Structure formats: C-alpha cells, structure tokens
C-alpha cells in the first residue's frame, strides 16, 4: 500500500534518486539536445504534480466546447473523417486536371491546387520574368480559359477546392466563380478556400506583389465580395505552414499565425463585416513537424488561445465563431533527398500527430518531394497513408486520444504560455503589420532557423540518413515537367489575347486601375475583367501601376 504520509513531490524525488539516476548511470542514456520550441527539452517524466494547479474543466473542457482544447466537434472523427487533400498542380491545366481526376478516383475527398510561380506573382506565361518557371512548381493559369480546362469534368458544386494562392487570390477566385457560372452553377453553391494570406508572404514565403497595406485593402475587398457572392467559401486560410518551413519553432508558429489572424479580423471589420460572422468562416493552415507530442500539444494550445483571443479582443460570443478550424500539411522541410523512402515514415508520424491533434483536413507529402514533383505512385502512397490511419490505426475512434496525458497537457500549457507572450509583445508594437514592417517577425524566424541548422550540423538533432545511419539508397523515379509545356502555355495565352474582344478588355483594365487609384472597391471590376478573358498578368499590372511592387525588408 502507498504510504499516505509521503507527499507526491517526495515520491517523485525518491523515485528519481533511488531508481532513475542509478539506472541512467549504469545504462549511459543517449545524449539529448533541447529539441522543443525555444531549445527546451522534454522532462524525463511528467506526473500529476506538474498539473497540480490546473482545473481541467476550465482549462481543457470537453470536445466541441470552448476553449476547444479537445477539438472543435464533440464527436470529431467518430462522426466524419477529416478531408483528405493532396496538394497537386504541375505543367499546364490539362496535365493537372488528369492528376486531380486520378486522385478523386482513388478516394481523395477534396482538391488542393498548387499554382506555378508566375501565376502566384501576377505574371503571364509569356512574360520575360516567367521564362523557365512556367508549370514547374504548380499549374500555369493565365486566363479563365485555363481555369475551365483545369476543372474539366469535375463537379464544382460537389467538391471542396482549396487554392494555395495569395497575391493574385482575387483574380483566381473570380476565375473559379466565372467557370462555375459558365456551367450554370450558382456561386453560392461553391465550397472551398483561397489561402489569401498576404502577411505571411512578407514574413516567410516571398510571393508578394504589392506593399502590405494596399494588399490588406484588397484582402478586405475579397472578404466583402465573397460574403455576398460565395457565402460557403472560406475567404482566407491563415497560414503558419510557410513560417514553420522557413524555420520558426512550434511556439512561434502558433503566435505569428494567430497574430496574422487578428489582423485579418480587423481588416474584415474595416470592410464592414461583423467579427462574429467573419470569424465563423475563418480557417487556418498549420505545419506538422516531426516531434509528435509537441505537434499534438501545439494544435490543442492554438485552439485554446484563439478562442480566448476572439472573446478578449473582439467580444465574439458565439462558440462556433471562436472555434479554430485548420488544415494541416506534413512538413516539407523535414523531407530528405538522402534515403528518400525514409520520408514515408516521417510523413506517417506527422500525419498521426495531425489526426491526434484534431485537424479538419490534411495533406500528406510524397516521399520524393525533396527531389522533384510527386509521381503518381508517390502521391498514391501519400494518400494511402491517410486512409490507413483512418481505417486501421484506431486513433480516429477516440476524441482527443492523447488528452489527459501528463506530457501532452504540460506541453500544451507551455506552448500556450509562450505564444501568448509573443502576442502581447506584438500588440505592444502596434500589431502584426507594424511588426513585419520593422522586421521583428522575420528576425525571430531567422534566429530560430539558424539554431535548428546548427543542431543538425553538430549532430545534436538526429536526422536518420542525413547525420546518422548514413548509407546509400536506391535511386527513385523523379517527375520532370516537359519543357514543351512552357511553349504550349505561351502559345495558349497568346491565342486567348487574339480571340477575345481586346477593346473591351482594355476598358475593363483601365477601370481596375481607376478604382485602385481612387481607393474604390476592386472585386466587381476584377470579376468583369476575368469574364472578358483578361489575364492574371494584365489585371495584376493594372494594380501595379498604382500600388507599385513591394521591396523585401533586409533584416540581417
């Protein structure tokens, strides 16, 4: 029987001194570095003592109830599985359409579109700056004609489509709606998401066009237009993914992502929308890194913090509007070109963390993405990974399956506290736009990235196949985009210009420029130009002539 006169703290101290420490001296435990956010390390054990001051009913609650630590739905995956997306797009619209239809046939439940760099940067395929980049990291879309081919034979009123597009999000959303309208589908039937997160572009990714403040104004335009025309569409996916890829840690990912989210709520309010209604449509996009316990805790902490922030800063009362809903993608930065088949295991661990952390949709990377675009085989394996987790692992059968674990609850609290401290600092600087303009967020990420790389190079952070267990591996097939696709796409955009009403397009482009110059609403004019077959580059250039282009802030 347990001696009740001994306190819990004494029991743990005795266990450490009499059992753990002698064992560790004898077995020489492996060297460990601080692999958690901020260079911290896991304790050797967590006990109820670490949570002695916690009221679990207040701090954690139940699934489907604020503060949503345990999930945004009461029954989570017992009711409906997460949406299984595979981010795909390469070459031209026809090639990508074939990949989408293959993935849908194999059981994918939502589309996730990758666009090439010229499309993301507002350049047409025949622009000099596009040379060599057309169709390389995503699909080339120049006009509504391409968008129609991209979604050929795909029922737009039945699928949910996520488009990873930011600076040109207004143009691509308008094209998607125009294609649906051509098919007789009402825009209020469309479901999906545009990423439309410009702030993280200035922080981490770099596919910006205009300076931050006019970009935010255009974002507000999209919010207002979509509320009327595409009410089921998520008009922004606030993305921490790319900041984590750039090197930030888990605490920074939560803090900077939610700080961006707060700016977008402010933008929506300035656009005339209510915080209550807008917040209910917000979605987020997080990375899933390698440390399974920290990643599960990260998602739980993010939900708690966002629920509290919506109440504290905007007095949002509706629990639905305070519930943080998010998509996940496994971490591309963790994939290695060395022994690429190991990446299947990495992706599986990360996908398990996403599911046990309560994601609403998930993309699993393909094992060959450190070498090139996914092949059909590797994309299928990535999708099967999700399907196996759903069908065979059992982790979807229990809501918040790691909830109540001492380790998970302590890590959740640590990430929550660290992220809240960052948010207060950013608030004191005047908000996220001011912090970005000062280069503060960029410097924080650069410092974290540098520490991470040093840990790898010193061997403190083990990467199997890279700095330990090194061996040769059999080469794997790599998908190469046929250079002829670029020539075909250039010819296609030139055909579009030759077969449209050029005078009408010129008039509509001048209207976009006029509205931008006079700070008027832009989306109706953009939609009219898209329907007249104006190109992504032409519409972007009309705004460039007014706003100019953003110049990167140098922080080193």
BELCORCOR-V271749 format. One record per residue. RES is the residue in one letter. SS is DSSP state (hx for helix, st for strand, lp for the rest). OMEGA is omega in whole degrees, -180 to 180 (999 if undefined). Layout:
((RES,SS,OMEGA) (RES,SS,OMEGA))
//
This chain:
((X,lp,180) (X,lp,177) (X,lp,-174) (X,lp,-180) (X,lp,179) (X,lp,180) (X,lp,178) (X,hx,179) (X,hx,179) (X,hx,180) (X,hx,-179) (X,hx,180) (X,hx,179) (X,hx,179) (X,hx,-179) (X,hx,-174) (X,hx,-173) (X,hx,-176) (X,hx,-174) (X,hx,-173) (X,hx,176) (X,hx,179) (X,hx,-179) (X,hx,176) (X,hx,-178) (X,hx,-172) (X,hx,-179) (X,lp,-177) (X,lp,-178) (X,lp,178) (X,lp,180) (X,lp,172) (X,lp,177) (X,lp,-173) (X,lp,179) (X,lp,-179) (X,hx,179) (X,hx,180) (X,hx,178) (X,lp,176) (X,lp,175) (X,lp,169) (X,lp,180) (X,lp,177) (X,lp,172) (X,lp,-180) (X,lp,177) (X,hx,179) (X,hx,-178) (X,hx,-178) (X,hx,-173) (X,lp,-178) (X,lp,-176) (X,lp,168) (X,lp,-173) (X,hx,-179) (X,hx,178) (X,hx,-172) (X,hx,-176) (X,lp,178) (X,lp,-179) (X,lp,179) (X,lp,178) (X,lp,179) (X,lp,177) (X,lp,10) (X,lp,171) (X,lp,177) (X,lp,-173) (X,lp,177) (X,lp,-176) (X,lp,174) (X,lp,-178) (X,lp,-177) (X,lp,178) (X,hx,-171) (X,hx,172) (X,hx,179) (X,lp,180) (X,lp,180) (X,lp,173) (X,lp,176) (X,st,-180) (X,st,-180) (X,st,168) (X,st,-180) (X,st,-174) (X,st,176) (X,lp,177) (X,lp,177) (X,lp,-179) (X,lp,-175) (X,hx,-178) (X,hx,-180) (X,hx,-180) (X,hx,178) (X,hx,179) (X,hx,178) (X,hx,180) (X,hx,-178) (X,hx,176) (X,hx,-178) (X,hx,177) (X,hx,179) (X,hx,-177) (X,lp,172) (X,lp,174) (X,lp,-174) (X,lp,176) (X,st,180) (X,st,177) (X,st,-167) (X,st,172) (X,st,179) (X,st,179) (X,lp,-175) (X,hx,177) (X,hx,178) (X,hx,180) (X,hx,-175) (X,lp,178) (X,lp,178) (X,lp,176) (X,lp,-176) (X,lp,180) (X,lp,175) (X,lp,-178) (X,hx,-179) (X,hx,-178) (X,hx,-174) (X,lp,178) (X,lp,-178) (X,lp,-175) (X,lp,176) (X,lp,-173) (X,lp,-178) (X,lp,180) (X,lp,-176) (X,st,177) (X,lp,176) (X,lp,179) (X,lp,-175) (X,lp,179) (X,hx,176) (X,hx,178) (X,hx,-179) (X,hx,178) (X,hx,178) (X,hx,-177) (X,hx,-176) (X,lp,177) (X,lp,177) (X,lp,176) (X,lp,-175) (X,lp,-173) (X,lp,178) (X,lp,-179) (X,lp,-180) (X,lp,172) (X,st,-175) (X,st,174) (X,st,180) (X,st,180) (X,st,-177) (X,lp,-172) (X,lp,-176) (X,lp,180) (X,lp,-177) (X,hx,-179) (X,hx,-178) (X,hx,-177) (X,hx,176) (X,hx,178) (X,hx,179) (X,hx,-180) (X,hx,179) (X,hx,-180) (X,hx,177) (X,hx,178) (X,hx,-180) (X,hx,177) (X,hx,-178) (X,lp,179) (X,lp,180) (X,lp,179) (X,lp,-177) (X,hx,-180) (X,hx,176) (X,hx,-173) (X,lp,179) (X,st,178) (X,st,-175) (X,st,162) (X,st,-178) (X,lp,167) (X,lp,-178) (X,lp,-176) (X,lp,-173) (X,hx,-179) (X,hx,176) (X,hx,179) (X,hx,-178) (X,hx,-163) (X,hx,-166) (X,hx,170) (X,lp,178) (X,lp,175) (X,lp,173) (X,lp,-174) (X,lp,175) (X,lp,-173) (X,hx,-172) (X,hx,173) (X,hx,177) (X,hx,178) (X,hx,178) (X,hx,178) (X,hx,176) (X,hx,177) (X,hx,175) (X,hx,180) (X,hx,179) (X,hx,-176) (X,hx,-178) (X,hx,-177) (X,hx,179) (X,hx,180) (X,hx,-170) (X,hx,-178) (X,lp,-173) (X,lp,180) (X,lp,-176) (X,st,173) (X,st,-169) (X,lp,175) (X,lp,172) (X,st,-174) (X,st,-162) (X,st,168) (X,lp,-173) (X,hx,-172) (X,hx,175) (X,hx,176) (X,hx,176) (X,hx,179) (X,lp,172) (X,lp,179) (X,lp,179) (X,lp,-173) (X,hx,180) (X,hx,179) (X,hx,179) (X,hx,179) (X,hx,-174) (X,hx,-175) (X,hx,177) (X,hx,-179) (X,hx,176) (X,hx,174) (X,hx,179) (X,hx,178) (X,hx,177) (X,hx,-179) (X,hx,175) (X,hx,176) (X,hx,180) (X,hx,179) (X,hx,179) (X,hx,178) (X,hx,178) (X,lp,176) (X,lp,180) (X,lp,177) (X,lp,178) (X,hx,-178) (X,hx,-177) (X,hx,-177) (X,hx,-177) (X,hx,-179) (X,hx,179) (X,hx,-178) (X,lp,171) (X,st,-177) (X,st,-176) (X,st,-177) (X,st,172) (X,st,170) (X,st,-176) (X,lp,-168) (X,lp,-174) (X,lp,-171) (X,hx,-177) (X,hx,-180) (X,hx,-178) (X,hx,176) (X,hx,179) (X,hx,-180) (X,hx,-178) (X,hx,-180) (X,hx,179) (X,hx,-179) (X,hx,180) (X,hx,180) (X,hx,-175) (X,hx,-179) (X,hx,178) (X,hx,-180) (X,hx,-179) (X,hx,180) (X,hx,179) (X,hx,-175) (X,hx,-170) (X,hx,-176) (X,hx,179) (X,lp,177) (X,lp,-175) (X,lp,-177) (X,lp,179) (X,hx,179) (X,hx,-179) (X,hx,180) (X,hx,-178) (X,lp,180) (X,lp,179) (X,lp,-174) (X,st,170) (X,st,177) (X,st,166) (X,st,178) (X,st,-166) (X,lp,177) (X,hx,-177) (X,hx,180) (X,hx,-179) (X,lp,-179) (X,lp,173) (X,lp,176) (X,lp,-180) (X,lp,-172) (X,lp,179) (X,lp,175) (X,hx,-178) (X,hx,176) (X,hx,180) (X,hx,178) (X,hx,-178) (X,hx,179) (X,hx,178) (X,hx,-179) (X,hx,179) (X,hx,176) (X,hx,178) (X,hx,180) (X,hx,-178) (X,hx,180) (X,hx,175) (X,lp,172) (X,lp,179) (X,lp,175) (X,lp,173) (X,st,-171) (X,st,169) (X,st,176) (X,lp,-180) (X,lp,177) (X,lp,-172) (X,lp,-174) (X,lp,-173) (X,lp,171) (X,lp,-178) (X,lp,-178) (X,lp,177) (X,st,-178) (X,lp,171) (X,lp,178) (X,hx,-180) (X,hx,-177) (X,hx,177) (X,hx,178) (X,hx,178) (X,hx,179) (X,hx,178) (X,hx,179) (X,hx,177) (X,hx,178) (X,hx,-177) (X,hx,178) (X,hx,178) (X,hx,-179) (X,hx,-171) (X,hx,-166) (X,hx,-172) (X,hx,-178) (X,lp,-176) (X,lp,178) (X,lp,-176) (X,lp,-177) (X,lp,178) (X,lp,180) (X,lp,-171) (X,lp,179) (X,lp,178) (X,lp,-178) (X,lp,173) (X,lp,179) (X,hx,-178) (X,hx,-178) (X,hx,-178) (X,hx,178) (X,hx,180) (X,hx,177) (X,hx,180) (X,hx,-178) (X,hx,179) (X,hx,178) (X,hx,-177) (X,hx,-180) (X,hx,180) (X,hx,179) (X,hx,179) (X,hx,176) (X,hx,-177) (X,hx,178) (X,hx,178) (X,hx,180) (X,hx,178) (X,hx,179) (X,hx,178) (X,lp,-179) (X,lp,178) (X,lp,-171) (X,hx,-180) (X,hx,178) (X,hx,180) (X,hx,177) (X,hx,-179) (X,hx,177) (X,lp,-179) (X,lp,-177) (X,hx,-176) (X,hx,180) (X,hx,-180) (X,hx,179) (X,hx,-180) (X,hx,179) (X,hx,179) (X,hx,180) (X,hx,179) (X,hx,179) (X,hx,178) (X,hx,-179) (X,hx,-179) (X,hx,177) (X,hx,179) (X,hx,178) (X,hx,-176) (X,hx,177) (X,hx,-176) (X,lp,179) (X,lp,178) (X,lp,-175) (X,lp,174) (X,lp,-175) (X,st,-180) (X,lp,-179) (X,lp,178) (X,lp,170) (X,st,-176) (X,lp,-176) (X,lp,176) (X,lp,177) (X,lp,178) (X,lp,177) (X,lp,177) (X,lp,178) (X,lp,178) (X,lp,180) (X,lp,179) (X,st,176) (X,lp,178) (X,lp,-179) (X,lp,179) (X,lp,180) (X,hx,-179) (X,hx,179) (X,hx,179) (X,hx,179) (X,hx,-178) (X,hx,176) (X,hx,179) (X,hx,-179) (X,hx,-179) (X,hx,178) (X,hx,175) (X,hx,179) (X,hx,-179) (X,hx,-176) (X,hx,-173) (X,hx,-180) (X,lp,176) (X,lp,-174) (X,hx,-179) (X,hx,179) (X,hx,179) (X,hx,179) (X,hx,179) (X,hx,-179) (X,hx,177) (X,hx,177) (X,hx,178) (X,hx,177) (X,hx,-180) (X,hx,180) (X,hx,-179) (X,hx,178) (X,hx,-178) (X,hx,-177) (X,lp,178) (X,lp,177) (X,lp,179) (X,lp,-173) (X,lp,-170) (X,hx,179) (X,hx,179) (X,hx,177) (X,hx,-180) (X,hx,178) (X,hx,-180) (X,hx,178) (X,hx,-180) (X,hx,177) (X,lp,176) (X,lp,168) (X,lp,-175) (X,lp,177) (X,hx,-178) (X,hx,-179) (X,hx,179) (X,hx,179) (X,hx,-180) (X,hx,178) (X,hx,178) (X,hx,176) (X,hx,-178) (X,hx,179) (X,hx,-172) (X,hx,-171) (X,lp,178) (X,lp,180) (X,lp,175) (X,lp,-175) (X,lp,176) (X,lp,177) (X,lp,-174) (X,lp,-178) (X,lp,999))
//
